[in-house]
Each structure stands twice: as structure tokens, then as C-alpha cells.
Amino acid sequence: MAVRAAVLPALGAPPEIAEIDLPEPGPGQVRIRLAAVGVCHSDLSLSDGTMRVPLPAVLGHEGAGTVLAVGEGVTHVAPGAGVVLNWAPSCGSCPACARGEVWLCANALNGAGQVYARTTDGTDLHPGLNVAAFAEETVVPEGCVLPAPDGVPLAEAALLGCAVLTGYGAVHHAARVRPGETVAVFGVGGVGLAALQAARIAGAGRIVAVDVSPEKEELARRAGATDYVLASDTTAREIRGLTDRQGVDVAVECVGRAVTIRAAWESTRRGGRTVVVGIGGKEEQVTFNALELFHWGRTLSGCVYGNCDPARDLPVLADHVRAGRLDLGLLVTERITLDGIPGAFANMRAGRGARALVTF
């Protein structure tokens, strides 16, 4: 059956809106009609080769929709059910899964190497990060779907599948922010806005948002920031000045640049924690000298998918949404159609990355 999708033909190329031939679901597969999908900076990282996936591909991984059909053996969802896409399904059997670290599953992205559809001229297509959500419909393995939470519109629930899980998990699971602690969040994009709200939910005392854009201050404060710092060469000094020259307890870096990671680390107090969420390229080299590592006693850690177990954490996030503690609307600055995806990618490449939500 032909459906419209945004196809990435090659590295660095803009996505192209085209019709693709999408098969019916086979054993263990689910066909979904998308309600919405977020345009995430990770999609740009895939398109420019920072993270490698087989091409051509249909990207898009932060989505939600309605089940249209299921293949043989699928029992946990049925046609008509609302679902949230899980782009990194854990296998349950690798060493990471055995340790309970499902966000580090060695086999989570195996599906990206499969052929899931074809262009109308017969060219094989791969499903970017497993789920190929930049399309009217998609077919995914059953492990890639989670029941949509009650009381959360599907268009908003799409954001739970990546940006919110990542930002919330960075604060609650990776940094383990405690009530009264001070937090700095570097980068006020979708993940950063989720992290700011998560810090507020965790009971952080002072929450400092850092970004290059002065226009984002109002949005950051609505998300929970008590202070706003424009990124510069003196960012770390300014943050220490806001915290009695001590530095914050926790810094969450959501940009993925060497200079930002270094500034986040320098912004934390002696013994503080810095969590790196942003996806940077191999050319972004961060350096430290041995003496400062010893003297400052800080912890620097990476964070994959918010160190989350989506099946466990999605219901928790839904509770926060229903209670009004988590505002998903703050993460969306632009609503577009499928045809707007090439333009959204162009904006991200030019540094004008509005947080776009594609609705169908």
C-alpha cells in the first residue's frame, strides 16, 4: 500500500517527500497510523552522519498513533489502540539488559539495518531508528510500541517517546537530583525544556537555564528556570556567581559540543555531577588535565535515552502530565505538516531549530 513519507536519500541531503510502498505487517509486527511525530535534533545527527544508519531511510523516532493492523503472534496491542513508539526496544538477553540497563541494550538498533519498505521504483528503504515515523503510516516490530497513556492526547504523547524521556531521565535517573539542589541546564531545546521541568518536579532549589538565544528566556522560565544565562566565555563564572561562588550541584548538557560540555563541567561545584545528554560528533574533543580531575572531584557521565526504561517510565511521565506538573505544550514552538519536514531540517542546519511537531 502506498503512503507518503519523508525519505532521506543520502548523507547531508534534505529529506524528500515521496510515496513509498509499505507492506502489511508480518509476524510480530504492527502497522500504525501516525497522529504526530516530533522533529528531533537526533534526526539531524542521523542525516549528517554524526550517528550512522543505513540509507536511504525514513527517519523520525518520536511518535504516537493508532494501531491499524497486527501480524501473527502480536497480543499486547490490537487494532484501534493508541500507542507511543519506542525507538530503542531492549532485547532482554544481552549483558546490559541482564544488568537492568535496558537503555544500553546492545541489540536495540538492530532493526535499523532491516528493509521495511520500498520506494515506488523498488529501492530498499530502512527504518532510521527502527520506527520510520516521518510517514503517514509505518510498520514496526511489536517491541517498538507501548500503550499510549490515558488522558494524554496522542499528538502530545508523541513527545514522551524521546525528548521527555531523555530530559526527565537525565535529571531523575542519571543525575539523581535531590530536593533543594541547584541545577544548570545547557541548551533550551526540547530535551532541555523537559530537563528544566524535571528539575522543578524533583524539587531543585535554583534552576539555571543556559542558551545562546535571549528569545528563549521566557520559555525557559515557564518551564521552571529561576535564572537565565546567555552562553558566553564567562558562563561558568556567571553560574558560580549565582551560587555563592560554589557552582551548581548538577549540570545537564543538552547540546553536544565540546565547549558546552566543558562549561557545564566547570559550572558544577567541587564534587558536583555533570550529565552529558547532547549528541556530539567525533571531532568534538573535550580535554581535562589530571590535576583538575583530582582536585575538583566532579563526576562526568554520559546519558543514553535518559537512562530510562520506557515501559516503566512512560506511566510516571503521564501521571505528571495529567497532574499539570509537566507541560508538553512548552516543547512545541512550531506545528507543521509532513510537507514541512524538509524546511524544519533546513532550519536546524542553519541554527534556527524551532521545536517542530508534525501532525497528520
N, C-alpha and C positions, 0 to 999 in steps of 0.2 A: 504494500500500500504506500502511495506517495504522500509525504508530509514535507513541510517547509522547515529548513534548519539553517543555522549559521555554520558554514563549513570553513575550517582553517586549512587552506591548501598546502601551505609551506611555511617554514620558519620566517618570521618577520613580515609575512604577508597579512593584509587585512582579511578579516572573515568575509565570506561571500554568502549571501542569502540565496539558497537554491532548493530545489525539490530533491529529496532523497527517497530511495526505496527502502522502507522499513519492514522487516519480516514480522510475521506473527510470533508470539512468544513460544519458545521451545520448552522442553522440560526444565523446571526450576527457574523459569523466567517470568517477568511481569511486564505488561505493557501499560504505560501511563500517559494520560493526557495532562500536560503541564498546565498549572494555573499561574505560576510565576517562577522566575529564576533571577538570582542576583548576578550582576556583573562584578566579579571579584578580581582584585589585583593579581591573585594567583592565576587567573586565566591569561592575563598579560604575561606573566612569568612563563607560562607554558608556550605562548605564541612566539616569544622571543628567544626561547631555548634555555632560559635560566633553569627550568626543570624540563627534562626531555620526555616526550611521549611520541609514539609512532604517529606519523602523518601520512595522508590527510586525516583530519579528525573533526569531530563535532565536540567542542568544548562545552563548558557550563556544568557546574557541580553543586550549586547551592539552590536547590529547587524543591518544589512541592506540587502535588497534583492529585488526580483521581485515577484509580485503577480501572482500566478498560477491559483487560483480559488477563488470565493467568495460564501458565503452561502446566503440564502434568507434574504432579508432586508438590505444587505450591499449596500450602494450607494456612499460613498465618495471615494472608490478606486475600480479599475477594473482590470481584468487580463491584465498583461503586464506592469503595473505601477511599478515604483521603490518606495520603502518605507523604512523608518527608523523605527526600533522598539522602542516603548515607554513602558518600563517595569513597569512603575508606572502610569497607566491611572487613572485620577481623576473621581470620581463618579458624581460630580456636585451637590450633595444634602446633604452631611454631613456638620457639623458645620465648619470644616476647609475650605471646598470648598465654603461655603456661605460667608466666610470672604475673599475669594480670595486667600487663601493659599493652592493652589492645591497640592503643594509638600508635604503637611501634611495630605492628604486625608486618612480618616480612613478606607476606603474600597479599597485602591489602590492595595493591595496584596491579595485580596480575591481569585483571580484566581489561586494562587499557591497551594491552597488546593484542586483544582479540578483534576480529572483524565483526561488527554488529549490524552494519547496513552497507548500502552501496549507493553511489551516485546514479543518476538515470542513464549514464553511459557505461555503467558497470564497474567503476573504480571502487575498490575496497575502502571502507571508512572505519576508523577506530573511535571508540568512545572516550575521548580525552582523559578525564579522571573517572573512568568506569561508567558514568551515568548519562553523558551526552545530553545535557539539559537545555542547550541552546536550540531547541526544536519544539514544534507543536506537540509532538509525541516522542516517546523513547521506549526502548525495551532494555531492561536491566535484570541482572541476577536477583533472586529474591532477597539475598542478604543485603542488597543496596536500598531496601525500603524499610521504613519504620512507620508505625501507625501515627497519623497526624493527631496532635493533642486536641481534645475537645475545647471549644471556647476560643480557639485562635484561628482567625481566617487563614485559608490556605496561602493567600498571597503574602501574608506576613510570616506564616510558618516557614516559608522557603528560607528566610534569613537565619532561622535557627540551625540549619544544616551545616553552616560553615562559620560565618562571621561571629555569630553569637556564641556558639560552642567554643570557638577559638579564644575570643576575648574573655568570656566568662571563665573558661578553664585556666587560662594563663594566670588569672587573679586567684581563683579558688583552689586549683589543683597544683599548678607549678609554683607560684609564689606563696600560696597559703597565707594570704593577707589576714591579719587578725584585727579585731576591733581596736580603734584608736591609732593604728599605724598610719604612717604617711606614705603616699604613693605618687609616683610620677608616671604618666603615660605619654610616650613619644609617638606622635602620629595620630591625627584625629580623622581617620577614615572609618570604614565600617567596623573593623576589628577594634580600633582604638575607642570608638564610641561605646562599643559593647564592654570593653575593659573599664572605661570610666564608670559605667553604670554598675558593673560588677564590684568595683571598689567601693562604691557607695553602699551597695547591698551588703558588702562584707563589714561595713561599719568603719571604714577608714576615716581618720580624723581630718587630714588635709590631703586633697587630691589635686595635683598639679598637671594640667594638660600642656603639651608642647607641640607646636606645629609651625610650619613656615608661613602659614596664611593667617593674617589677622581676621579675615572674614569668618573663620571657624570658631572664634571665641564664644559667641553667643550659644552656638550649638553645643560646644564642649561644656559650658556652664549648665545648660539644660540637662545634660547627661550626668552631671554630678561634680564637675570640676569646681574647686573652690578658688583656684588660681589659674592664670593663663600666661604662658611664657612663649614669646616668639623665638623660634630657633635661631641661634647665632653662635659665634665663637665663645660667648660667655654664658651659654645656657647652664652648664653645671654650676658655675659660680652664682648665678641668679637663684637657682633652686636651693643651693646651700644657704643663701641669704634669707630664703623664706622659712628655713628650718633651723634657726639659731646656729647657722654655720656648720650644722652636723651633716646634712644630706638626708634624703628620704630613706625610709626603711626598705622600700621596694620600688624598682623602676621596671616598667614594661615597655619594651621596644617593639613597635609595630611597623617599622619602616623597612628594615633590612639593608641598611647602609653602614659601612664601617664607621663613619664619623658619628652617626647617631648611636650606634652600639657603644662606642667609646664614651660619648657624652652621657648616655644613660648610666653606664658603669661609674663614671666619675660623679654622678649626681647622688649616688647612694652613700649612706653613712658607713662608717667603719663597721664591718660585719653585716652590711646590708645585702640584699638579693637583687640581682638583675636578671630578668627573663627576656630572652630574645624570641619574638614571635615572627617578625618580618623575614621574608624570604629574599636573601641577597644572592648575588652572583659570586662565582669563584674569584673574580677579580677584586672583590671587596675584602681586603685583608685587614684584620684588626690585630694590633700589636700591644703587648704589655711587657714590662721588664720584671725580672724575678723579684726585685726588692719590693716593688709596689704590690705585687700579688701577696707577698708575705705580710707587709705592713698593714694593708687595708683589710685583709681578712674577709673580703667580699666574695659572694658566690655568684658565678656567671653560668647560666644554664640555657639550653635551647628548649623549645616547647613546640611539639608537633600536635596539631589539631586540638590545642588546649589541654593536652594530656587527658582527653575526655574518653569516656565510653558512651557513645551516643545513645545507646539503648537505656543506659542508667541516667544520663544527664538531661536528655530531652524532656522527660516529665518534670524535672526540677525547674528547668527554664520556663516551661509552660505555666507552672504554678506562679512564678514571679511575674509573668505577663498578665495572667488573669487577676493577680492582686494589685496590678498597677505599679509594681516596683521596677519593671523592665519595659521600656517603651521602644518597641521595634520600629515605630514610625520615624524615630530620630535617625535611624541608619540609612534612610532613603532620602536623597536630595533630588532625584530625578526619576520619573516613571516613563518608560519607553515601550515601544512595541518591538517585535522581533527584528523589523527592518532598521531599528535604531542601534543595533549592536555594533556594526562597523563604526559608526560615529562615536559610540561610547569607548571603543578601543582607541580611536584616534585621540580622544580627549585624555585618556590615561597616558598614552605615549607622550603627549605634549605637557603632561603635568597638570592638566585641568580635570583631574579624575573625580568628577561628581559620582556619588554612590548611586548607581542606576539599578532599578528593578524593572525587569521585563515582565509584563503581564500579558496574558493570552486571552 
